Amino acid sequence: MRYATHEDMKAIRAHVSDEDFRRAIDAAPPGIVDPRSWAYWNLMLGRYPAPPLPVRAL
């Protein structure tokens, strides 16, 4: 999602349901999704405010 173009995401969204996309976001490891993309995709899935970004536990 971070490096995908608009055309890439259109193609993905044609084959992935909102529920599958939510599960993918919820399972994203820390550092994979940048804050801007995290906020945007959570908003697109009806989650506002977005939940906290995953963080690394050291």
Steps between C-alpha positions, in 0.01 A plus 500: 500500500785734571659480154199396294377728226136588460476240222661236723249564776207498256610155380543371856167643619323328208604163649514564875193564714488775762502235772810334355666840471416577866654170606814577301533842664435356845773240445757745359830475684649817648681719250328365187235772464601865535278731714345678202400175327376358831270797557378501138418130473333485838286798396412327169386197702277711726733512798536856624695575699745234393622258764859547612773388264664169591817560699810291552554359845866500597 
